[in-house]
Amino acid sequence: MIDIVKASGETEEFSRDKLCRSLQRAGAPRAVVNKVCGLVEREIAKNATTEEIAKKTAKYLQEESLLLAAKYQLKKALMELGPAGFYFEEYVAAVLQEYGYKTTVGKIMRGHCVSHEIDILGEKEGVHHIMELKYHNRRGLKTDVKVAMYSYARFLDIAAAHKKFESKKHKAWVVTNTKFTTSAIKYGNCMDMELLGWHWPKQGSLEQLIEQKSLYPITVLPSANRHVREQFASQKLMFVRDLLHHSAQDLQKKFALNPAISKRLLAEAYSLV
């Protein structure tokens, strides 16, 4: 029996089955699941952290398939759209555009009582979607009911101010890169809010929207270091597939990248998309 340390700081017994299930969810075939689980299990030391185990798993999975590794590391990649969440807002807005939403990031909207800065204002089929984004950059955190209640209070203030002047309907959203607590989901359902996050809703969750159209963020690429991520984000280049419109020389000149890194990034992008 080997104890490992969770992101919350709690310890639990290492479970090979749990590790293997995470690989299965990423779409790995049985042979790859068994191989990677076996390699990782042999290297786990007492009190290893779940983050250390995830890194080892991703390393071995990457040797089998970059696509499987990207799916397995997608949650971590979303957490790297930081440091403060601005890039996450831009990324979510870009994802929603792929599904037919017109989006504006950081719009100021007048409320009945006060004005509000809206993380993302979306519009689709005559409905205004007023979105509050909650970004976490650490494992083990969930988006709780206080976020949903705060978001809905702002939504009510905005809706009250615009009800008289616009024929459009309004919809409140909370979007997060992590899971929601049970209470947040219960409150959101009760208030007819749209909740979009990790594994929620069961059909059309954030990771499903990303995977269905291969909208992988740049941060899933092994060679996308912090400098690379910041350079791309400053130009609103959010998706891995966007790299395919550039040559290695373009990346080198436009984004001031090392020639070797430019070539690796393109090779990884072609392998993934």
N, C-alpha and C positions, 0 to 999 in steps of 0.2 A: 504494500500500500504506500502510495506517494502523495503527500499533501502538496497542494499548489495554492498560490495566493491570487484571489480574484481582484478585479479593478477596484472594488469597494474596500479592499483590505482584509476581507474575510478569507479564511482558509477553507478548502474543501478537498475531498479526495479526487485525484485525477481519474477521469473517466475516458477510457479509450472509445467507448460507444458514443459519447458526446462529441468527441473530436471527429470521429468518422461521420457522424450525422451532419456536422457543419460542412464537410467536404461534399457529401451527397447533395446538400442544399445548393452548393455551388455548381452542381451538375457533373461532378467527377464520376467517371465510370467505376464499377466495382473494383477492377484491378488496380486503378490508380488510388482509390480510397484505401485499399488494403496496404499498398506499398508505402504511401505517404504516412499513414497512421503508424505503421510498423517502424519506419525510420525515426519519426518524431518521438514515439514512445521510448525507444532505446536511449534517447538523449536527454530525457527529462530528469532534472536534478531535484532533490528535495527543496520545497519552498520556491520553486520556479514560479514566475508570474504568468498569468494568462497571456499577457502581452508578449512575453518571451516565447511562449509556446506558439502563439499566432505567427510570429516572425519566422520561426523555424518551419512551420507548416507552409507558409507562403513561399519560402525559399525552395523547398522540395517540390511544391506544386508548380512553381514557375518553370522548373526544369522539365515538367511534363507538358504544360500548356500555359501560355501567357493569358489566354482567355479565361481559363479556370482560375488562375491566380487573381485576375482582375475581379472576377465575381466574388471570390473568397475575401478579397481585401477592400471591397467597395465601401463598406461602412467606415473603415479606417481612412480611405481616400476622401470621403466626404468630411471627416473630421479635420483633414488637412487643408480644407478650403477656408483657412483662417487668415490672420490670427484672431480677428475679432468678429468674423462672420460676414463681412461685406462681400467677399467673393462668393460665399454661399448664397447670398441673396441674388447676385448676378447669375450664378449657375442655375438656381431654381427657376428664375425668370426665363432663362434660355430653354430649359427643359419644357416648361409650360408652353412656350411659343411653338415648340414642335407638336404640341397637341391642340393647336388652334387658338390659343389665348393671345390677345394683345396685352403686353405687360409694360408697366412703368415702375421703376425702382426708386424708392425714396420720395414719393410724391406727397406734398403737403395738402391735406384736405380739411376744409372747414367743418367743424362740428357744431352742434347746437350750443354747447357751452365753451369749448376751446377748440383750437386747431390741432391736428395730429399729423405726424409724419408716418406715412404708411410704408411698410417694408416693400410690399409689392401690391400694386393695384392691377388687377387683371380684368379683362373684359372679353366675354364670349357669349354669343347668341343673346345679346340684349341684357345680360346680367353683369353687374359690377361685383367683382370678387375682391374683398378687402382682406389682405393677408398679413398676418403677424408671423414672423419667422423666429424660431428659437434654435439657435446654433450652440452645440456643445463640442468642445475639443478634447474631452476626456472620456474614456470608457466608463461604463457603469452608471452613467447619469441618465435619468428619464425626464421627459417633459411632463410636468404635473398639472393638477387642476387649477392652480393659481394662474398659470399662463393662459389657460383657456378662458377663465373668468375675466381676467384683465383684457384679453383680446375682445371678448364679447361686449364688455362695457364701452370700449372705444368704438366698436362697431355700432352700438345703439346710438351713441352721440352723433356719429357721422350720418347714420341713416335718418335720424330725426331732422337734421339740417337740410338734407337733400330730398326728402320725401315730397315736398311741395313743388319742387322745381324740375324734377326729372321723372321720366316715365320708366326708367330702368329699375329693375329689381336689384337688391343688394344681398350679398352672401358673405358671411364671416368665415375665415379660414385660420387655422394654425398649421404651420408647416415646420417640421423639425427633422434633423438628421439622426435622431435617436428614436427610441420607443416612447409611447405615451404610457402614463400610469393608468390603471383601471378606472380611477376616479375621473381623470381627464377625459377618457373615452365616454364614460357614462354621462358626464356633463355636456360634452360636445354633442352627443346623440340627442340628449334632452332638449338642447337649444337649437337643434338643426344646423349645427356648424359642420364645415368640412374639415376633417383632420387628416393630414397627410404626413406620414413619417415612416420609420423603419418597421416593416411588417404590418403597416396599417394604412388604409383599410386592407382587408384580406384580399380583395380584388382591386388592383390599381394602387398598390403601395408605392412609396417613393422608389424603392429598388426595382420594382417591376416596371415602372414607367421608364427608368433608365435602361434596363436590360432589353425591353421590347424594341427599342429603336437604337440600341448601341450608343447611348448618349453618355459614355464613360467620361468622367472628368480627367483632365490631364494628370491629376495626382495619383492615378492608378499605375502610371508608367514607372518602372523601376529607376529609370535615369532622370526622372523629373525631380531634381533637388529644389531647395527653397528658392534659389535664384531663378531657376527655370519657371517655377510656378508663378512667381511675382511678375516676371517679364511677360508671360503669356496673359495673365489676368489683367495686367494694365492695358492690354490691347483687346480685352474681352474675348480672348481665344480660350474657350472653356472646355470644348470637347476634344477627345483624342482624334476623332475623325477629321477635325479641322486642320490637323497637321498634314493631312494627305494632299492639301492644296499647295504645299510648299516643298521646295527642294531643300536639301541639307544646306546648300549655300544661302538660300533665302533665310532659313532659320538662324544661321550664323550671323548674317549681316543685320537682319531686322531686329533680332532679339539679343544681340551681343553674346552669343553662345559659343562655347568651345567647339571647334570643328568635330572632335570625336563624339561629344555629347549630342551634337546635332544629328550625326549619322545614327547613333544608337536610338535616339528618340524616334526617328523616322522608321527605323527597322522594327522597333517595338510597336509603333502605331499600325504599321502594315500587318504585323502579326496578330494584333488584337482585333482590328476592325475588318 
